[in-house]
Amino acid sequence: MDLEKKNVKRPANRARKPRKGGRAKGQKNRRRRVAIKPAIDPKLTKIFSAIGVPEQTGFSPDPFQRDALSATKNADCIVTAPTGAGKTWIAEQVIRSMLSEGRKTWYASPLKALSNSIYELFSTIFGEEMTGILTGDRKENPNAPVIVGTTEILRNQLYDSMYEGKDLDTDFVIMDEAHFLGDEDRGVVWEETIIYLPKRIPILMLSATIGNPDEIAQWLSSIRDKPCRVIRETKRPVRLYPLFLHPSGTIMPLLYEPGRGKRRRLYKKVKEFLLEKHRPNLAPPHRLPPMDKILDLLEKYDLLPAIFFMKSRADCDKALELCESRSDHITPERREVLEKRMSEIVSSHPYLAKHKQVRFILDQAVAAHHSGHLPMWKKTVETLMNEGLLDAVFATSTVAAGVNFPARSVVILNSDRFNGKDFLPLTPIEFHQMTGRAGRRGKDNIGFALMLPGKFMDLEHISAVADAPPSEIRSQIKINFSMVLNLLLSHTPQQVKVLLDQSFALFQRTCRKMAEDNSLWEDFLRHLEFLQQNGFADEQGRLTGDGIWASNLRVDHPILIAEGFRKDLFPKSDPALLAALIASFVNERQAPDTPAAERMAPKKLKKALRRLKNTLAPLMDRMREKGFEPTELFLAPALTIYQWAAGMPWNIVIERAGIEEGDLANLVFRTADNLRHIATLVEIFPETATAAREGVDLILKEPIV
């Protein structure tokens, strides 16, 4: 279930315990609402006097930036510095140096959106002819001396170079948002990339939030036979000041500033608020605060623009409606500027002109930004915010992870976050990513993080994570069939063991004097045995002919799709039907098929999917017996992609599917990515490969791209 789409209930054991002095057991919650009267606590008078734009001076690199550049000359390097401190400047200078020597640079990031932003930046700095991008969705100027792309693409290029016995065609690798090494889903790709990368190619890792950079540096040094230097910067370029909004409308400090070396604690008046038996609130239960009044308050004290971090997509969109009374805040002159800029943007994207939230941009200078929106709508919001044309953006926490989207203030409504399965308290990394958006270098003297009271705002927890060091990164490497197939292309099983012995996971266990653990190797052998039993590898661990072409399927379920090819289950001359069947393998929002989908689906689609499921059932059963978890194949995503590929209008597809635009766009992108991998099988399955290429063209069209 997707929280950003639905208001998921928190488990009962997540309820907050009454604080000392709070209501007694069984006592009814009789919180009262009070009128918001703008005011500031006297302690803030001096702080607020610093609000404004800093004096513009010539740029001079900070010591940590100079140290980092020096380190990259003869060592790998890890740079940890707060958001906005200037890590990208370091990357720019490295690239300049490489270009001056006629050498190439690969810039890897975890997110397609971030890769697109960096590509635009570097195209401006170094020239379009010198810059290329590779994200799966985009492939432009792939032989350029500066390549920006996702880490997955870089990892795949390493697979290819190992198989072909060639050296990777780059001379320097920059890995941005390096804390993704510890990401549960993407961390394995980062770790693989570091392990496979030739030792001759220096690595520069950039991150704002790594708690154990020295340990990572020691690991790198141990497997790459060269030193790895750690460059730290803890000072924010723009000072952050945490605030609390009392329901009365008074803004006050969140934390008391003690003497040097002592931990900050909650401000006295905030603690008094928490101890009230019948605390006032900003809104009734399950209702959003009065966003119009809060925006008025922020405007009065010059705290705009602001990013509001909401718990769900629905809340982002509802917040816009609560701002409708602010139309009189937009002068005719400002509206004219907004209309002109929007006209410029939609001239190349006509679909945006009909977007239902355009009116909020023009009338209130506010916008919503979440994964339910189309990529080009999110890009529009980012552009307007970065150009200073919006007062506020209501966003989910996805904005915090790597997108260049700063503001003077961030407003946080909840101290927990839904991770796709459960509500968990914000980690230091998540909190620092969110507050890292507050305060724009060169535009603000000071940034603010405003906490709003509410049922799911634990201010004691916020005070703890505000000063907590970044969380330590733990290895997330795990074995999957795509990894095993691609490693066996160029390695014997024993050579694979040597690679796995270089994992960060094993290094961490050794450093922490934990018991010997062979689970990675044992899991590799488990996958290898299954490949052998099903004809993808021989007894010596060498790939069979089927295993070799199956290795090109660098997707989530390569064995199932490969079996589909072996059983001749995919159409050779119907690109729309092929795209639909492949969509059933990539559906993220798995749910039982509805009777409506069964009624609407054409007979040939239902017949093809039924044959696919029935024929793959024995292989799926064998996978379950061996402890693997094959995906369920559903009709609903297949039908949605079939309708879109067959020419049904976008709005009708959305209405029939009952999903948001961003979810359908994501389904399309993932389906297209799978089809691209299938298209590489042109020598083995030429007709289906051709249909796959045609299928990509059928689904990647306006308004998605």
KAVENUR-V639838 format. One record per backbone hydrogen bond with DSSP energy under -1.0 kcal/mol. NH is the residue of the N-H (numbers start at 1). CO is the residue of the C=O. E is the energy in kcal/mol with one decimal. If there is no record, write none. Layout:
# KAVENUR-V639838
NH_CO_E, NH_CO_E
This chain:
# KAVENUR-V639838
5_2_-1.4, 6_2_-2.0, 8_6_-1.4, 14_11_-2.2, 15_12_-1.7, 22_19_-3.1, 27_24_-2.0, 37_248_-3.5, 39_249_-1.6, 41_251_-2.9, 44_41_-2.6, 45_42_-1.4, 48_44_-3.4, 49_45_-1.2, 50_47_-1.6, 51_48_-1.5, 66_62_-2.0, 67_63_-2.8, 68_64_-2.1, 69_65_-2.1, 70_66_-2.1, 71_67_-2.3, 72_68_-2.0, 73_70_-1.1, 74_71_-1.2, 76_227_-2.2, 77_203_-2.3, 78_229_-2.8, 79_205_-3.2, 80_231_-2.5, 81_207_-1.9, 85_82_-2.1, 91_87_-1.6, 92_88_-2.4, 93_89_-2.2, 94_90_-2.2, 95_91_-2.4, 96_92_-2.5, 97_93_-2.2, 98_94_-2.4, 99_95_-2.9, 100_96_-2.3, 102_99_-1.7, 103_98_-3.1, 105_145_-2.9, 106_172_-2.9, 107_147_-3.5, 108_174_-3.4, 109_149_-2.0, 115_111_-2.3, 116_112_-2.6, 117_113_-2.0, 118_114_-2.6, 119_115_-2.5, 120_116_-2.1, 121_117_-2.2, 122_118_-3.1, 123_119_-2.5, 124_120_-1.6, 125_121_-2.1, 126_122_-3.4, 127_123_-1.1, 130_127_-1.2, 132_146_-2.9, 133_140_-2.1, 134_148_-2.3, 135_138_-2.4, 140_133_-2.3, 144_141_-1.9, 146_130_-1.5, 147_105_-2.6, 148_132_-2.4, 149_107_-2.4, 150_134_-1.4, 151_109_-1.4, 154_150_-1.6, 155_151_-2.7, 156_152_-2.3, 157_153_-2.2, 158_154_-1.8, 159_155_-2.0, 160_156_-2.3, 161_157_-2.5, 162_158_-2.3, 163_159_-2.2, 164_160_-2.7, 166_161_-2.0, 170_168_-2.2, 171_104_-1.8, 173_202_-2.4, 174_106_-3.0, 175_204_-3.0, 176_108_-2.8, 178_206_-3.1, 180_177_-2.2, 181_178_-2.0, 182_179_-2.2, 183_180_-1.8, 187_183_-2.1, 190_186_-1.4, 191_187_-2.4, 192_188_-2.5, 193_189_-2.4, 194_190_-2.0, 195_191_-2.2, 196_192_-2.7, 197_193_-1.6, 201_198_-1.6, 204_173_-2.2, 205_77_-2.9, 206_175_-2.6, 207_79_-2.1, 211_471_-1.8, 216_212_-1.7, 217_213_-2.6, 218_214_-2.3, 219_215_-2.1, 220_216_-2.7, 221_217_-2.6, 222_218_-1.9, 223_219_-1.5, 224_220_-1.9, 229_76_-2.5, 231_78_-3.1, 233_80_-2.2, 241_447_-2.4, 243_449_-3.3, 244_252_-3.0, 245_451_-2.3, 246_250_-2.7, 249_246_-2.9, 251_39_-2.7, 252_244_-2.6, 254_242_-1.8, 256_265_-3.9, 262_259_-1.8, 267_254_-2.4, 271_267_-2.2, 272_268_-2.2, 273_269_-1.8, 274_270_-2.0, 275_271_-1.4, 276_273_-1.1, 281_32_-2.3, 287_284_-1.6, 291_289_-1.6, 294_290_-2.1, 295_291_-2.6, 296_292_-2.2, 297_293_-2.2, 298_294_-2.5, 299_295_-2.7, 300_296_-2.4, 301_297_-1.4, 302_299_-1.5, 303_298_-3.2, 306_391_-2.3, 307_409_-2.0, 308_393_-2.9, 309_411_-3.0, 310_395_-2.9, 313_4_-1.5, 316_312_-1.6, 317_313_-2.1, 318_314_-2.5, 319_315_-2.3, 321_317_-1.0, 322_318_-1.3, 323_320_-1.7, 324_321_-1.2, 326_323_-2.3, 327_324_-1.0, 329_326_-2.1, 330_327_-1.6, 335_331_-2.6, 336_332_-2.0, 337_333_-1.7, 338_334_-2.4, 339_335_-3.0, 340_336_-2.3, 341_337_-2.4, 342_338_-2.6, 343_339_-2.3, 344_340_-1.9, 345_341_-1.9, 346_342_-2.9, 347_343_-1.0, 348_345_-1.1, 352_349_-1.8, 353_350_-1.1, 354_351_-1.3, 355_352_-1.8, 358_355_-1.7, 361_357_-1.1, 362_358_-2.1, 363_359_-2.7, 364_360_-1.8, 366_360_-1.4, 367_392_-1.4, 369_394_-2.4, 373_370_-2.0, 378_374_-2.2, 379_375_-2.4, 380_376_-1.6, 381_377_-2.3, 382_378_-2.5, 383_379_-2.4, 384_380_-2.5, 385_381_-2.4, 386_382_-2.6, 387_383_-1.6, 388_385_-1.6, 389_384_-2.6, 391_365_-3.2, 392_365_-1.2, 393_306_-1.8, 394_367_-2.7, 395_308_-3.0, 396_369_-1.2, 399_396_-1.8, 400_397_-1.3, 402_400_-1.7, 405_403_-1.3, 407_437_-2.8, 408_305_-1.3, 409_305_-1.9, 410_448_-2.3, 411_307_-3.0, 412_450_-2.6, 413_309_-1.2, 415_456_-2.6, 417_424_-2.7, 419_422_-2.3, 424_417_-2.4, 426_415_-2.7, 431_427_-2.8, 432_428_-2.7, 433_429_-2.1, 434_430_-2.0, 435_431_-2.7, 436_432_-1.4, 437_434_-1.3, 438_435_-1.9, 439_407_-3.6, 443_440_-2.3, 444_440_-2.4, 445_52_-1.9, 447_239_-3.5, 448_408_-2.0, 449_241_-1.6, 450_410_-2.9, 451_243_-2.5, 452_412_-2.2, 457_454_-1.6, 462_458_-2.0, 463_459_-2.4, 464_460_-1.4, 465_461_-2.5, 466_462_-2.1, 484_480_-2.2, 485_481_-2.7, 486_482_-2.2, 487_483_-2.4, 488_484_-2.3, 490_487_-1.0, 491_487_-1.3, 496_492_-2.2, 497_493_-1.9, 498_494_-1.5, 499_495_-1.6, 500_496_-2.7, 501_497_-2.1, 502_499_-1.6, 503_500_-1.8, 507_503_-1.9, 508_504_-2.7, 509_505_-1.9, 510_506_-2.2, 511_507_-2.8, 512_508_-2.0, 513_510_-1.4, 514_509_-3.1, 522_518_-2.8, 523_519_-2.5, 524_520_-2.4, 525_521_-2.5, 526_522_-1.9, 527_523_-2.2, 528_524_-2.9, 529_525_-2.8, 530_526_-1.6, 531_527_-2.2, 532_528_-2.5, 533_529_-2.6, 534_530_-1.2, 535_532_-1.3, 536_531_-2.9, 537_531_-1.1, 538_542_-3.1, 541_538_-1.7, 544_536_-1.6, 548_544_-2.2, 549_545_-1.9, 550_546_-2.2, 551_547_-1.3, 552_549_-1.3, 553_550_-1.8, 554_552_-1.8, 555_553_-2.2, 561_557_-2.0, 562_558_-2.6, 563_559_-2.3, 564_560_-1.8, 565_561_-1.6, 566_562_-2.3, 567_563_-2.0, 568_565_-1.3, 569_564_-3.0, 578_574_-2.5, 579_575_-2.7, 580_576_-1.9, 581_577_-2.3, 582_578_-2.4, 583_579_-1.9, 585_582_-1.7, 590_588_-1.3, 598_594_-1.7, 599_595_-2.2, 600_596_-2.5, 601_597_-2.0, 606_602_-2.1, 607_603_-2.9, 608_604_-2.1, 609_605_-2.7, 610_606_-2.4, 611_607_-2.3, 612_608_-2.1, 613_609_-2.7, 614_610_-2.6, 615_611_-2.3, 616_612_-2.0, 617_613_-1.0, 620_616_-2.5, 621_617_-2.5, 622_618_-2.1, 623_619_-2.3, 624_620_-2.3, 625_621_-2.2, 626_622_-1.3, 627_624_-1.6, 628_623_-2.9, 639_635_-3.0, 640_636_-2.4, 641_637_-2.3, 642_638_-2.3, 643_639_-2.7, 644_640_-2.0, 645_641_-2.9, 646_642_-2.2, 647_644_-1.1, 648_643_-2.5, 653_649_-2.3, 654_650_-2.5, 655_651_-2.0, 656_652_-2.6, 657_653_-2.5, 658_654_-2.0, 662_372_-3.2, 664_660_-2.1, 665_661_-2.8, 666_662_-2.2, 667_663_-2.2, 668_664_-2.6, 669_665_-2.8, 670_666_-2.5, 671_667_-2.2, 672_668_-2.9, 673_669_-2.2, 674_670_-2.0, 675_671_-2.5, 676_672_-2.2, 677_673_-1.5, 678_674_-1.9, 679_675_-2.2, 681_678_-1.9, 685_681_-3.3, 689_685_-2.5, 690_686_-2.0, 691_687_-2.2, 692_688_-2.3, 693_689_-2.0, 694_690_-2.2, 695_691_-2.3, 696_692_-1.9, 697_693_-1.5, 698_694_-1.6, 699_695_-1.4, 700_696_-2.3, 701_699_-1.3, 704_701_-2.2
